[in-house]
Amino acid sequence: MSESRQVLVLHLATGGEPLVFAVSTRAGKSLLPRLSVLMGSGGVETTELEDGTSVAINFAHVASAHFDEFPAHARVYGTPRKGTGFGG
């Protein structure tokens, strides 16, 4: 059984492919209960990604947002880079 990671999926109001961010565990726990408030207010939120970087999201441009699970091997925004070879 493969591992999975928690991701934030954003569907923009302008359409197109959704944006998928691998959020850190801490950021996911913080953002999840506030997601509906951010969507309702159109607020801007800066959140930490799994690779240690951060992203600022303007929820005024987001039509829908939800958390989902992605396989650990899938590459999305914020996925930590792994080295090549057996070391990593």
Backbone bond lengths (Angstrom), bond angles and torsions (degrees), N, CA, C in turn:
res aa  C-N    CA-C-N  psi(-1)  N-CA   C-N-CA  omega(-1)  CA-C   N-CA-C  phi
1 M - - - 1.441 - - 1.525 108.61 -
2 S 1.341 116.67 129.06 1.455 119.48 -177.91 1.520 111.34 -87.92
3 E 1.325 114.75 154.01 1.456 120.51 178.34 1.527 109.14 -75.04
4 S 1.329 115.82 161.38 1.455 120.18 175.06 1.519 108.55 -133.20
5 R 1.320 115.95 163.44 1.455 121.23 179.45 1.515 108.35 -124.41
6 Q 1.334 115.25 153.54 1.454 120.89 177.88 1.521 108.20 -84.13
7 V 1.325 115.88 130.13 1.451 120.58 179.17 1.523 109.99 -127.31
8 L 1.310 114.85 152.11 1.457 122.37 174.02 1.519 106.78 -100.40
9 V 1.333 116.50 123.51 1.457 122.30 -178.51 1.524 107.83 -108.88
10 L 1.330 116.25 123.26 1.455 122.17 -179.03 1.528 109.79 -116.08
11 H 1.319 116.50 125.75 1.456 122.20 174.02 1.524 106.73 -103.92
12 L 1.325 116.18 115.70 1.459 120.60 -175.74 1.519 111.28 -76.38
13 A 1.317 115.78 150.60 1.463 121.80 -179.58 1.528 111.38 -64.09
14 T 1.308 117.94 -25.55 1.466 121.75 -179.42 1.518 112.98 -81.57
15 G 1.334 117.67 -4.14 1.456 121.45 179.22 1.517 112.10 90.70
16 G 1.307 115.89 -164.29 1.457 121.60 -178.80 1.523 111.45 87.70
17 E 1.315 115.43 -173.30 1.455 121.76 179.80 1.525 110.44 -68.72
18 P 1.329 117.36 145.83 1.464 118.92 177.58 1.528 111.29 -69.50
19 L 1.318 115.63 153.94 1.462 122.11 172.84 1.521 107.36 -92.52
20 V 1.322 116.57 133.23 1.462 121.72 -176.87 1.525 108.48 -123.62
21 F 1.338 115.35 123.27 1.461 121.81 -177.49 1.522 110.29 -120.31
22 A 1.330 117.04 130.59 1.461 122.26 173.11 1.522 107.56 -82.69
23 V 1.327 116.66 99.61 1.467 120.82 -177.18 1.526 110.25 -85.34
24 S 1.323 115.55 151.41 1.463 119.28 176.06 1.526 108.76 -67.35
25 T 1.311 116.90 159.60 1.463 121.49 -179.85 1.520 110.51 -60.10
26 R 1.317 116.63 -44.17 1.466 121.17 -179.67 1.527 110.98 -63.10
27 A 1.320 117.18 -44.24 1.462 121.03 -179.73 1.520 111.25 -65.94
28 G 1.324 116.69 -38.71 1.466 120.23 178.39 1.519 111.87 -62.25
29 K 1.336 116.25 -43.08 1.471 120.28 178.99 1.522 111.44 -65.29
30 S 1.322 116.72 -33.45 1.456 121.32 -179.94 1.530 111.69 -77.04
31 L 1.318 116.55 -39.45 1.460 121.36 -174.00 1.521 113.75 -79.65
32 L 1.300 117.53 -35.39 1.468 121.37 -174.91 1.533 113.93 -53.23
33 P 1.341 120.27 -50.40 1.459 118.81 -178.21 1.535 113.60 -71.47
34 R 1.326 117.95 -15.64 1.460 121.53 -177.92 1.519 113.71 -102.27
35 L 1.334 116.90 -0.88 1.456 121.29 -174.52 1.524 112.41 -59.64
36 S 1.312 118.31 -44.17 1.466 120.14 -179.04 1.528 111.62 -66.97
37 V 1.317 118.05 -35.20 1.470 121.36 177.38 1.524 110.22 -66.84
38 L 1.330 117.22 -44.09 1.462 121.09 178.33 1.525 111.32 -63.00
39 M 1.323 116.80 -40.30 1.463 120.65 178.08 1.529 110.16 -65.12
40 G 1.314 117.61 -41.89 1.459 121.75 -178.62 1.518 113.80 -69.91
41 S 1.322 116.24 -34.25 1.460 120.27 -176.55 1.520 113.06 -92.83
42 G 1.331 116.75 -16.81 1.461 119.78 -175.72 1.515 112.03 69.33
43 G 1.320 115.83 29.56 1.457 121.50 -177.97 1.515 113.65 -71.25
44 V 1.318 115.04 167.02 1.466 122.47 176.18 1.518 107.63 -107.05
45 E 1.315 116.54 131.74 1.468 122.43 -177.61 1.520 108.84 -130.58
46 T 1.318 116.34 132.58 1.467 121.36 171.85 1.515 106.94 -101.67
47 T 1.316 116.44 126.60 1.464 120.57 -176.84 1.523 110.86 -130.44
48 E 1.323 115.25 149.73 1.467 122.31 -178.10 1.526 109.59 -83.61
49 L 1.331 115.00 135.82 1.456 120.55 177.14 1.519 110.22 -96.12
50 E 1.308 115.50 168.12 1.464 122.12 -175.91 1.524 112.87 -60.51
51 D 1.334 117.10 -30.08 1.467 120.01 -178.15 1.522 113.62 -87.19
52 G 1.356 117.56 5.31 1.451 121.37 177.68 1.518 114.00 95.30
53 T 1.320 117.99 -11.64 1.457 120.58 175.85 1.523 108.78 -82.11
54 S 1.311 116.62 176.80 1.459 119.63 178.33 1.515 109.59 -133.77
55 V 1.318 115.08 162.28 1.458 121.50 179.43 1.522 107.98 -137.29
56 A 1.327 116.60 139.83 1.460 122.03 174.90 1.520 107.80 -99.72
57 I 1.321 116.23 126.33 1.465 121.80 -177.33 1.516 108.85 -115.48
58 N 1.332 116.53 124.95 1.451 122.40 175.65 1.531 106.80 -95.58
59 F 1.322 116.25 101.31 1.457 120.84 -175.23 1.524 113.07 -70.35
60 A 1.328 118.53 -6.96 1.464 121.11 174.49 1.527 110.83 -67.02
61 H 1.340 117.17 -20.64 1.463 121.93 -178.82 1.529 112.62 -102.91
62 V 1.323 117.22 5.86 1.460 122.11 -176.18 1.532 109.26 -103.80
63 A 1.336 116.61 125.34 1.462 121.37 178.34 1.522 111.14 -81.79
64 S 1.329 117.08 -39.84 1.462 121.03 176.21 1.522 109.43 -151.71
65 A 1.325 114.98 152.10 1.460 121.12 -178.89 1.518 108.24 -144.15
66 H 1.322 115.64 140.54 1.463 119.42 176.58 1.524 109.54 -155.88
67 F 1.323 114.55 160.69 1.462 121.04 174.59 1.512 108.34 -95.54
68 D 1.315 116.04 144.69 1.455 121.95 -179.89 1.521 108.12 -146.12
69 E 1.304 116.95 175.61 1.466 121.84 175.55 1.512 109.08 -113.75
70 F 1.323 115.78 136.16 1.451 123.20 176.68 1.519 107.84 -119.91
71 P 1.319 117.96 151.23 1.471 119.45 175.00 1.525 110.25 -60.30
72 A 1.309 116.27 146.76 1.462 121.78 -176.83 1.528 112.02 -59.95
73 H 1.322 118.12 -29.05 1.464 120.37 -177.29 1.531 113.16 -82.95
74 A 1.321 119.17 -9.15 1.464 121.75 -179.28 1.524 110.01 -74.22
75 R 1.332 116.87 140.32 1.457 121.94 178.93 1.519 109.60 -97.46
76 V 1.328 115.68 122.25 1.457 122.66 174.63 1.517 107.53 -135.94
77 Y 1.344 118.02 171.91 1.463 120.37 177.39 1.526 109.94 -55.61
78 G 1.318 116.28 130.65 1.453 121.14 177.05 1.505 115.29 91.32
79 T 1.326 118.06 0.49 1.462 120.94 177.89 1.529 108.68 -72.17
80 P 1.337 117.71 128.94 1.468 119.26 177.85 1.527 111.37 -61.13
81 R 1.298 115.67 141.57 1.471 120.36 177.22 1.514 108.86 -76.54
82 K 1.322 115.42 140.40 1.456 120.14 177.42 1.520 108.09 -110.28
83 G 1.325 114.89 144.91 1.456 120.17 178.32 1.512 111.13 -69.93
84 T 1.310 116.49 171.28 1.453 120.76 178.48 1.511 109.53 -95.44
85 G 1.273 116.26 158.95 1.453 121.74 177.44 1.511 112.91 83.38
86 F 1.320 116.17 -163.24 1.457 121.24 -174.97 1.520 112.94 -77.94
87 G 1.303 118.30 -17.47 1.452 121.39 -175.98 1.521 114.79 -77.80
88 G 1.320 118.72 -14.76 1.420 113.64 -178.06 1.431 119.46 175.96
